[in-house]
Amino acid sequence: MSDRLLNDYRVLDLTDQKGLVCGLVLADMGADVIKIERPGGDSARAVPPFYHDAPDPEKSLYWFAFNTNKKGITLNLESKKGQDLFKKLVKNTDFVLESYTPGYLDSLGLGYAALSKINQKVILTSISHFGQKGPYSRFKGSELIDAAMSGVLDNTGQPELAPVKEGLDALYFHAGVAAAMGSLMALYARNNIQGGQHIDVSIQEVGVSRTTLTLLPWMWDKRLLKRTGNLGQTGVYPFPWIWPCRDGFVFWFFLSGPIGATGNKALSLWMAEEGLRHALSDIKEWKELDKAALTPAVLDSFRDAIAAFFMRHTKKEVEAEGLRRGANIVIASDPADVMENKHYSSRNYWKEIDHPELGASITYPRHCFLSNKTENYASVKAPGIGQDNADIFSRELGLSQNEIAVLKEEKII
């Protein structure tokens, strides 16, 4: 296998943090993705952490993570010469990805209407906080604002405390995948509709799509489900599903009836074998158990017994013995746990990519899916600032070395 799913397609990636994942997905699938940065480098290069904690636009691990397999050029789109060069690139491009404030590209004469005149088949994918139209479309935003306004933030954290931000840029990453999916659907439809499309991804709406669990109770009976921290959110009496152990946390959910019978019984027997007298041992017919019918006092006794049991063990002990017994317990993995997990290595999930400029190699996730016919892998490090300027502007657009030098002097590239 050597082919990739998108080998024959080109992408111009104008996105910042909001859309880098979209270009990453397309690049890993084999598309020829050209990351276009402003002269001097993209703002995402300033996002920490940095290699060996040394702040440098060429050492951002955030930049490395979301720009593998991409080429890189610099171009000032606010200049007439820069716009002309961009239009020349669009002529042979399938996708343009952007995450500017809605209307910005139109103001430069580079919006969808203009680009589709240059290339009828071009697909423009716009990723913004609130979408291309609507009363909020021109508002400033951030990943935290998107989470707050979509309802995601309200449901994250401990009930007695203020809401907390999810780890990493979760909504940006989700929106990037949604944008990649929309772009590919537009590509699939392109032959039928005889042209490209303008794909409009609102990060706020992506967030709303994740809140179905809390939206439905409100829609049907005007009941607000509030955040419950490490407790399950369904049922009359929320019960823990994240449990502390001696060196971290594990996930185990107490389920009713036949669905939960195997895991519940296995955990109960394990506790009894360790000499613990507990309320769960009184249950004989686990398949008949109705958690909703149990009183808060009984559930509290279950919770206290299970919590005490888990605190006797390490994560590794719980994982290994729980798997052997069929207790349906998993580790809440930290990065060390993930890197040590033999399942990932058995699937060749990790990829060492050389960074000659650092004199080192860095381990990356190799793929987001596997195919039996194509290799859609991360294989090349993220580009340096203007790394492919000479190749793209000279070989593809036919500019002379003198012309390229003048563009650099004028800060066009």
Stockholm file with secondary structure:
# STOCKHOLM 1.0

chainA/1-413         MSDRLLNDYRVLDLTDQKGLVCGLVLADMGADVIKIERPGGDSARAVPPFYHDAPDPEKSLYWFAFNTNKKGITLNLESKKGQDLFKKLVKNTDFVLESYTPGYLDSLGLGYAALSKINQKVILTSISHFGQKGPYSRFKGSELIDAAMSGVLDNTGQPELAPVKEGLDALYFHAGVAAAMGSLMALYARNNIQGGQHIDVSIQEVGVSRTTLTLLPWMWDKRLLKRTGNLGQTGVYPFPWIWPCRDGFVFWFFLSGPIGATGNKALSLWMAEEGLRHALSDIKEWKELDKAALTPAVLDSFRDAIAAFFMRHTKKEVEAEGLRRGANIVIASDPADVMENKHYSSRNYWKEIDHPELGASITYPRHCFLSNKTENYASVKAPGIGQDNADIFSRELGLSQNEIAVLKEEKII
#=GR chainA/1-413 SS CCCCTTTTCEEEECCCTTTHHHHHHHHHTTCEEEEEECTTCCGGGGCSCBGGGCCCTTCBHHHHHHCTTCEEEECCTTSHHHHHHHHHHHTTCSEEEECSCTTHHHHTTCSHHHHHHHCTTCEEEEEESSCSSSTTTTCCCCHHHHHHHHTTGGGSSCTTSCCCCCSTTHHHHHHHHHHHHHHHHHHHHHHHHTSCCEEEEEHHHHHHHTCHHHHHHHHHHCCCCCCCTTBCSSSSSCCBCEEEETTEEEECCCCCHHHHHHHHHHHHHHHHHTTCCCGGGGCCCGGGCCGGGSCHHHHHHHHHHHHHHHTTSCHHHHHHHHHHHTCCCEECCCHHHHHHCHHHHHTTCEEEEEETTTTEEEEEECCSSCCSSCCCCCCSCCCCTTTTHIIIIIIITCCCHHHHHHHHHTTCC
#=GC SS_cons         CCCCTTTTCEEEECCCTTTHHHHHHHHHTTCEEEEEECTTCCGGGGCSCBGGGCCCTTCBHHHHHHCTTCEEEECCTTSHHHHHHHHHHHTTCSEEEECSCTTHHHHTTCSHHHHHHHCTTCEEEEEESSCSSSTTTTCCCCHHHHHHHHTTGGGSSCTTSCCCCCSTTHHHHHHHHHHHHHHHHHHHHHHHHTSCCEEEEEHHHHHHHTCHHHHHHHHHHCCCCCCCTTBCSSSSSCCBCEEEETTEEEECCCCCHHHHHHHHHHHHHHHHHTTCCCGGGGCCCGGGCCGGGSCHHHHHHHHHHHHHHHTTSCHHHHHHHHHHHTCCCEECCCHHHHHHCHHHHHTTCEEEEEETTTTEEEEEECCSSCCSSCCCCCCSCCCCTTTTHIIIIIIITCCCHHHHHHHHHTTCC
//
